[in-house]
Amino acid sequence: MAQVAQVAQVAQVAQRLRGGMESGVLSFPLTSFRDDGGLDLDAYRVYLADRLATAPGAVFPACGTGEFFSLDEDEYRAVVQATVEVADGRLPVVAGIGYGWAQAIRFARIAEDAGADAALVLPHYLVSAPQDGLVEQLRRIAGGTRLPLIAYQRGQVAFTAASLRRVAEIPNVIGLKDGHSDLDRLQRLTFAAPEDFLFFNGAATAEIQARAYATVGVPAYSSAVHAFAPEIANAFFVALGQGDHGTVGKLLRDFYVPLVELRDRVPGYAVSLVKAAARLRGLPVGPVRAPLVDPGPADLSDLEKVLDHGLSLVGAERRPA
């Protein structure tokens, strides 16, 4: 009976996530730190409530944008638990887990106890691995938690179609986040997976490639921009869904491309710039933790110009701190 109940729970979470992916962007919130580097949980709650008020499809705490790699287990528990409490059942909560399978299971069980609905399996630490190892990694993690899992292929993790078929047979693996943007390969993966398997675009600044992903049947995407400018992220999502190519093109050309060009200046800016932009709007997120670095004055000035122009495109204004 317990196994039947778990299967039903996994199916229910997958269905909720599918609905969320159709209704809004996937939100990857920042984690709030104090100036001394300590976790600022009260500030995180305020920031997260502000994000969730803008109707994302699901929320993914303590993932890449949330600096999972810099959190210890107690901090991770506090962040996931706070997210579950603030979300209050309104949308699915998918917590990041990672490192090797043994440590990933530890994080998965913490997330499970904290009330998360599912977990995103971030790429494992450091080493490259053959396909059999990638599949076994997920099988081991799945065997150590009741949570539904979404695999994340990026960096050293890249599944073949044959491997993804095996991954999809693991009972509580329900989907794949793709960060490679190899659309030929991704199309083959979508054909290899069961019809109800979830896919979403997890490229850095995913909106840049959202139209291309949609052509291979993967319209859902994560949005780092939602972490600091949900007005822009939601306007883009609506325009894309309505086939408003003029608005999509204008937002890409005049906001997203300049943002990406700025992001590419320094390693780690995919997180650091997002956090800096949130601070420019008066959001209580604090600095990044080392080894990331906050933007210097010149880059911060350029970011301010890009942000203000992007907000003007959708009729919004930056709120000063």
N, C-alpha and C positions, 0 to 999 in steps of 0.2 A: 504493500500500500504506500509506503514511504517513497518508493521509486516512482510510482505512478503520480504521486503528488508533486514530486520534483519535476517530472516531465511536463506536467500541466503548468507549473510555475514558470519554467523556462519558456514555454510557448506563450504564456501571458506577457512576460517581459518583452519577448521579441515582438509581439503584436503592438505593445505600447510604444516601443522604440520605432517601429515602422510608422505608426501614426505620427509620432513626434517628428520624424524625418520629413514627413510630407507637409507638416504644418509650420515648421520654422527652422532656423539655423540651429546647429548643435553648438552649445555654449561651453567653452573651456575657460573657466574663471581663473584669474590670477590668485595667488596666495599672498595675503597681506603680512608684511614684516615691519618691525619697528626699525628705527635708524641704527640700533645696535645689533640688528640681525635676528632678534628674537621674533617668534611667531606672535602676531597681533590678532587674536581670535575675535575680539569684539569688532575691530575694524573690518575683518573678513566678513562677518555677519552683515554688517551694514552694506558693504560693497556687493555681496552676493544678493541680498534682497533687492538692491537696485537693478542688478542684471536680470533677475527672475521676473521682475515686473514688466519686462519688455517681451515676454512670451517666447522664449526659445523652445525648441522641440524637445530637448533633453539637456542635462547638465553633467559635465565630466570634470569633477574636482580632482586635484592632485595628479594631473597629467603633465604633459610637457610644458604647456603654458603656465601651469600651476607649480612649476619647479619641483615635481615629484622627486627628482634626483637629489635634492638638497634637504629633504624632510627625513627626520628620524621617525621611528615607529610611533612614538607618543604624539608627535606633531601630526603625523598622518592620520592617526585615529581621531584627533580633535577636529581636523579639517573635514574629514568625511562625515563625522557625526554632526558637525555644525551644518554641513550642506543638507543632510537628510532632514534635520530639524527645520531649516529655513524653507526647503522645498515642500515639506509637509504633504507629500503624496501628490502634489500637483503635476509633477512631471518625473520621468525616470532619472535616477541618479546612478551614473556609471563611474566608478572610481578607478583611477590608474593603479596598476600593479606592475612589478617588473623585477629586473635583475635575473639571476638564475632561477630555476623552477622552485628550489627549496625556499628561497627568500620570497619569491612571488606568492607562494602559498601562504606564507606568514602574513603578507599584506592582504591577500584575498580574505583570509579569515578575520582579520581586523575589520576590513570593509564589510564583510558579512555581518559581523557582530554589531557594527555601527548602523546597519540598516540599509546599506546600498542595495540597489536593484540588480546591478551587474558590474562587471569589471572589464576594463580595457587593458589587454596584455601588451605593455610597451616592449620594444625590442630589447632583447637580452644584452647583458653587459659585454662589451669589448670584442669577443671572439667571433669569427665567422664559423658557420656550421653547415654541414650537408643537409639535404632535404629530410632525410630520415631523422636527423637530430631536431630539426625545427618542428616536425610533427610530434616527436616524442616529448619535447619541451611542453607543448600545449596539452598533450595527453596527461602528463604528470601534474600539471597545474589543475586541469579539470578534475582529476581524481582526488584533489585535496580540498575542493570547495564545492558548495552547492550553487554558487553564483553562476549565472550565464556569463559566458566570456565572449569578448570580441577581440580577435587577433589584430595586431597592427604591424603591417609590413612597411618597413622603412630601413634605410641604412643597410645593415648586414642581413636583414630578414627579407626574403623575397621568395614567395611560394610559386612552384610550378602548378600547372593545372592538375597534374596527377596527385601532387601533395595536397592541394586544396580539397580534392575529393576525399582524401583520408581525414583531413582536418574536419570537414563537414560531417563526418560519421561520428565524431566525438559528441556524445549526447548534449552537453551543455555549451558547446561552441556554436554561437548563433550568427556570427558575422565577421567581416573583415574591413578594417580601415586601411586605405591605401595611401601611402606617401611617396610612391615612386613615380607616378604620373607616366608610366609606360602604358599607353592606352591599348596597344596591340596585346600586350600581356594581360592587361586587366580584362579586356574583352574575352579572352580565352578563359580566364578565371570565372567570369560570370556565367559562361556556358557550362563550366565544369561543376558548378555548385548547384545544390537544390534550389528550386524556384523560390522558396521562402527564406533563403539565406540573405542576410543583410549586407549591403555594401555601402560605404560612403567615402567620399573624397576627403583625405586628410593631408593634402599637400600644404606646404607653408603658404599662407595667404591664399586659401583655397579658391576664393572667388576668381582669381586670375584664370584658373583652368576649369571653372564650373561648367561653362558651355560645352567644352570638349568632353568632360566626364559624362555629361548628360547624353551625349551622342552614343555612348556605349552602355547606356542603361543605368548610370550611376548619378542621379541628380542630387542626392543628399550630400551635404558637406559640413565640415566643421568651420567655424569662423573665429579667427583670432581678433578680428576687428570688432566683433560683438563685445569683447572684453573691455573696450574703451569707447566705442561709438556704435551702440546698437541701432541708432537712427539710420546710419549709413548701411550697416549690415542688413537690417530689415528691409530698407528700401531696395537694396540690390536683390534680395531674395524674392520680394514681390514682383519686381520688374522681370526677373528671370523666369519666374513661374508664369507670368502673363505674356511672355514673348515680346516684351517691350524692349526691343533691341536698341532703340535710341538711348533710353535711360541706362541700360546695361553698358553700352559702349562708352557713354559719357562718364559714368562712374569709374569704369576701368581705366580709361585714358587719363582722366583728370585727378583721380584719387588713388586708386589701387596701384597703378604702375609707378607713380612717384613714390608711394609708400614702399613698394618692393625695392626700388632702386636705392632708397635710403637704408632699408633693411640689409641689403647686401654689402654695405660698406664694412661691417664689422661682424665677425663670428659671434653668434649668440644674440644678435639684435632681434631675431624673430621673437624672443621673449622680452629683452630689455627695452626695445622701442614700444612694445605694447604696454608695458608697465609705465614707461615714461609718459605715454599718451594718456593713460588713465590718470596719472598724477596731474597732468596739465588740465584735466577736467575737474580737479578737486576730489577725485576718488581716493579713498584711504587704503592704498595698496602698499605704500612704502617702497624701498629699494629692492633690487635683485640681490640674491646671495652669490658670493663667489662660487665657481669661477666666472660667472657672468659679470659684466660691468655695466653700469648705467651710462647713458650717452653723455658725451662732453657737450660744452656750450654750443659749438657750431652745429653739431648734429641735432641738438635739442631745438635750436632756433629753426632749422629746416623742418623738423618734425612739426613744430607749432604751425608753420605756414601750410604744410600739407593737411594737417588736421583741420585747421580753420576753413580752408578751401573745401575740403570734403564735406564738412558740416553745412557750409553754405549751399552746396549743391542739392541738399535735401531739406533746406529750409530750417536748419537747426543752428544753435549757437553753442560755443564752448562756455561752460560754467566755470568762472575763475575760482581758484582755491580760496 
